[in-house]
Amino acid sequence: MASAKVDVAAQCRQLVEDARRGVFKPVYLLMGDEPYYPELVCRAVLEHCIAEEEKDFNETVCFGADVTADQVVTAARRFPMMAERQLLVVKEAQQLKDIENLAIYCAGPLESTVLVLLLHKAVVDRRKGLYKAVQKIGAVVDSPAIRDYEIAGWISRYYAERGLRIDPQAAALFGESAGTDLSTIVVETDKLLKNLPEGTTEIGVKDVEENIGVSRQFSIFELTRALSFRQNARALAIASRVGTGAKFQMPAAVSALFTHFYRILRYGALLARGGSVSAEDKAAALSGVNPYFYKEYDTAVRQYPLPKAKAVVSLLCEYDYLGKGGDGAAAAPDALLVELTAKILNI
């Protein structure tokens, strides 16, 4: 039976709150392709586990490349010096070549030791003893990478957690600029808020444009909109401008366009079934889309009925290959994007 999907954000909020209240697990296994949440929990434990005056004697931070599993176990089995507990943090723990040897200790950890194993963009084998042992007695944070089509939603939720509201278009634009690195988004958000008047709770497109250095007018986000409405001249102008940007990467642009047109394809397939379409079915077909943008997809699905949507998706697969240098693609990336845009508009 498949295990239930864990809400990593909620799990980590709880672990951070527990740390603030002085409640700790005996072992933390913090791992995954997205390092933001593992590092968030690690920082919270480091901040709250050991009092400042006790850190010299009861807090040890080391790196996986510098220690062995046996050394970690020996350190973990030491008793704290005139304190309730000791903290042992192993950063870059994926570099511990014999990391599975920690499984025996983790099956019966010392009550006075808090052991944190922080892996960077890596995971341990979930079928083996270490993972299973920590699952039983400690906390496992297994943080998957955020997909590009999920990032705008993540930004909106993150802002809501901070008592802020970000306009859906601003979230999409911010996501396009920052990519899927959550730590970058957090840092850029802090910079943004410092530049806005104190007490600001509403973040709009203008705020993102002025403080994060990205233009909505010339972005992949606006290119998808222009294509949705078949605004030919505008779409070609945007493609030409975007393709010459310093940060432009053809594979990333194709990926964003593919996500957009695959949603159009799925939505078109849903409508082709006939009958009424429930809100749940529409949300499933347009997974990852803020309802604010549903009207755009209602138009796009008419502009690209099923045969045309399929043809665009097929074309995007071809340009994904070309954009990665396939067939020795001679055209510059900006020329490829304009060429792709023109072909989409002619389907």
VOGUKOL-518666 format. One record per residue (C-alpha): residue in three letters; x, y, z. Coordinates in steps of 0.02 Angstrom, whole numbers, padded with zeros to 5 digits, always signed. Last residue first. Layout:
! VOGUKOL-518666
alaXYZ...
! end
This chain:
! VOGUKOL-518666
ile-00045+01295-01805asn+00028+01458-01870leu+00040+01540-01698ile+00137+01391-01631lys+00258+01401-01779ala+00290+01586-01749thr+00325+01556-01565leu+00447+01416-01604glu+00543+01524-01728val+00547+01669-01604leu+00611+01551-01470leu+00740+01473-01585ala+00804+01644-01637asp+00831+01691-01454pro+00920+01526-01423ala+01041+01552-01569ala+01008+01441-01720ala+01136+01307-01761ala+01049+01161-01678gly+01178+01021-01679asp+01041+00894-01706gly+00998+00917-01522gly+01080+01063-01434lys+00967+01069-01282gly+00851+01193-01367leu+00835+01075-01515tyr+00770+00933-01406asp+00649+01046-01313tyr+00603+01115-01483glu+00541+00945-01542cys+00445+00914-01381leu+00368+01087-01402leu+00308+01042-01576ser+00220+00887-01510val+00134+00991-01377val+00083+01117-01511ala+00012+00980-01623lys-00087+00906-01479ala-00160+01078-01439lys-00206+01099-01623pro-00297+00933-01632leu-00383+00964-01464pro-00447+01141-01493tyr-00317+01280-01477gln-00402+01451-01487arg-00556+01384-01398val-00451+01305-01260ala-00354+01467-01246thr-00510+01570-01209asp-00569+01463-01064tyr-00387+01450-01013glu-00375+01638-00994lys-00537+01640-00895tyr-00463+01513-00774phe-00319+01629-00728tyr-00386+01690-00559pro-00425+01508-00520asn-00237+01489-00486val-00170+01352-00598gly-00072+01208-00521ser-00189+01075-00590leu-00293+01140-00734ala-00371+00972-00775ala-00394+00935-00589ala-00468+01107-00554lys-00590+01083-00700asp-00641+00912-00635glu-00670+00982-00460ala-00771+01130-00524ser-00883+01008-00615val-00896+01006-00804ser-01070+00983-00875gly-01096+00867-01021gly-00973+00831-01160arg-00816+00726-01156ala-00733+00856-01267leu-00730+00978-01119leu-00612+00863-01023ala-00501+00835-01173gly-00490+01024-01198tyr-00439+01047-01016arg-00304+00916-01035leu-00238+00995-01195ile-00242+01171-01121arg-00148+01105-00970tyr-00020+01027-01087phe-00009+01195-01174his+00044+01287-01016thr+00162+01154-00950phe+00244+01143-01122leu+00266+01331-01129ala+00352+01332-00960ser+00465+01187-01010val+00506+01269-01176ala+00563+01427-01086ala+00669+01327-00963pro+00749+01229-01106met+00786+01392-01202gln+00879+01476-01060phe+00869+01665-01039lys+00963+01742-00892ala+01044+01884-00990gly+00887+01918-01091thr+00898+01907-01281gly+00765+01773-01296val+00643+01874-01192arg+00646+02019-01314ser+00617+01916-01472ala+00485+01808-01388ile+00396+01963-01322ala+00390+02042-01495leu+00328+01879-01573ala+00189+01862-01444arg+00136+02043-01465ala+00126+02030-01654asn+00026+01869-01647gln-00099+01901-01508arg-00166+01724-01516phe-00260+01745-01351ser-00172+01599-01268leu-00012+01643-01362ala-00010+01818-01287arg-00042+01744-01115thr+00098+01618-01135leu+00216+01757-01188glu+00164+01862-01038phe+00221+01726-00918ile+00376+01697-01024ser+00422+01877-00987phe+00434+02044-01076gln+00292+02153-01013arg+00305+02078-00841ser+00478+02152-00820val+00597+02079-00690gly+00714+02170-00574ile+00660+02105-00405asn+00613+02272-00327glu+00531+02370-00466glu+00450+02227-00561val+00395+02135-00405asp+00316+02291-00328lys+00233+02334-00494val+00156+02161-00503gly+00074+02180-00334ile+00111+02139-00153glu-00022+02181-00024thr+00028+02177+00161thr+00136+02333+00176gly+00160+02379+00359glu+00325+02469+00332pro+00335+02545+00158leu+00420+02430+00030asn+00607+02412+00003lys+00635+02300+00155leu+00490+02192+00097leu+00572+02158-00071lys+00739+02111+00006asp+00653+01986+00123thr+00556+01917-00025glu+00716+01897-00126val+00793+01795+00016val+00639+01684+00032ile+00627+01659-00157thr+00811+01615-00167ser+00789+01487-00028leu+00644+01411-00124asp+00748+01375-00279thr+00616+01341-00411gly+00652+01487-00527ala+00672+01662-00459ser+00619+01762-00613glu+00479+01649-00672gly+00418+01627-00495phe+00411+01815-00467leu+00309+01837-00626ala+00187+01701-00575ala+00172+01773-00399ala+00145+01948-00469gln+00008+01883-00583pro-00074+01796-00434asp-00066+01958-00331ile+00030+01929-00170arg-00056+01933-00002leu+00044+01945+00158gly+00026+01878+00334arg+00188+01781+00326glu+00098+01616+00300ala+00000+01700+00159tyr+00163+01747+00074tyr+00222+01566+00080arg+00054+01507+00011ser+00063+01628-00136ile+00245+01583-00171trp+00203+01397-00169gly+00062+01424-00292ala+00178+01518-00410ile+00307+01378-00392glu+00198+01230-00436tyr+00219+01240-00625asp+00408+01241-00605arg+00409+01084-00502ile+00462+01095-00320ala+00596+00969-00276pro+00548+00842-00144ser+00581+00867+00043asp+00594+00709+00148val+00594+00769+00328val+00612+00617+00440ala+00583+00645+00626gly+00629+00526+00766ile+00586+00359+00844lys+00502+00252+00712gln+00546+00350+00555val+00725+00363+00616ala+00741+00173+00619lys+00660+00150+00448tyr+00776+00276+00363leu+00930+00202+00444gly+00881+00021+00411lys+00859+00020+00223arg+00716+00036+00100arg+00715+00227+00103asp+00894+00231+00038val+00963+00397+00101val+00921+00559+00012ala+01018+00700-00071lys+01004+00885-00107his+01106+00924+00049leu+01088+00797+00189leu+01068+00854+00369leu+01083+00719+00501val+01033+00795+00669leu+01066+00699+00830val+00988+00760+00993thr+01072+00672+01137ser+01007+00652+01317glu+00891+00507+01274leu+01031+00406+01195pro+00970+00327+01034gly+00903+00149+01017ala+00859+00115+00834cys+00960+00269+00785tyr+01118+00188+00855ile+01093+00031+00750ala+01050+00131+00593leu+01207+00239+00602asn+01302+00108+00502glu+01195+00160+00353ile+01300+00319+00342asp+01456+00223+00293lys+01513+00342+00156leu+01463+00495+00257gln+01457+00621+00114gln+01266+00622+00118ala+01285+00698+00291glu+01322+00868+00216lys+01297+00933+00393val+01311+00818+00545val+01236+00903+00697leu+01263+00838+00874leu+01167+00923+01014gln+01191+00883+01198arg+01058+00868+01333glu+01000+00917+01507ala+01163+01004+01553met+01314+00984+01666met+01416+00908+01525pro+01305+00806+01410phe+01331+00617+01401arg+01428+00541+01259arg+01338+00412+01152ala+01314+00535+01008ala+01501+00568+00998thr+01540+00382+00985val+01401+00359+00856val+01468+00502+00750gln+01644+00434+00759asp+01582+00262+00705ala+01487+00340+00559thr+01648+00420+00499val+01695+00603+00503asp+01765+00743+00394ala+01664+00719+00233gly+01502+00712+00333phe+01529+00883+00409cys+01534+00929+00593val+01434+01031+00718thr+01451+00991+00903glu+01350+01071+01042asn+01366+01024+01225phe+01528+01098+01289asp+01546+01263+01196lys+01357+01275+01171glu+01314+01283+01357glu+01313+01474+01379glu+01206+01494+01223ala+01074+01373+01282ile+01063+01215+01177cys+00914+01158+01074his+00841+01325+01020glu+00946+01398+00881leu+01026+01239+00818val+00857+01151+00814ala+00778+01296+00718arg+00923+01304+00596cys+00908+01117+00559val+00721+01133+00530leu+00744+01271+00401glu+00890+01179+00322pro+00782+01026+00290tyr+00642+01138+00222tyr+00748+01238+00100pro+00856+01096+00033glu+00741+01038-00109asp+00806+00870-00174gly+00775+00786-00007met+00847+00761+00167leu+00833+00797+00352leu+00847+00643+00463tyr+00819+00708+00640val+00858+00599+00789pro+00811+00609+00975lys+00663+00723+00932phe+00652+00891+01017val+00528+00993+01118gly+00598+01156+01185arg+00448+01263+01139arg+00543+01345+00996ala+00596+01173+00937asp+00415+01114+00936glu+00368+01265+00829val+00506+01222+00705leu+00449+01040+00699gln+00268+01095+00672arg+00312+01215+00532cys+00417+01075+00457gln+00272+00954+00451ala+00156+01087+00378ala+00280+01126+00238val+00316+00942+00207asp+00134+00895+00185val+00165+00708+00181lys+00090+00599+00045ala+00008+00446+00117ser+00108+00285+00099ala+00069+00171-00047met+00000+00000+00000
! end
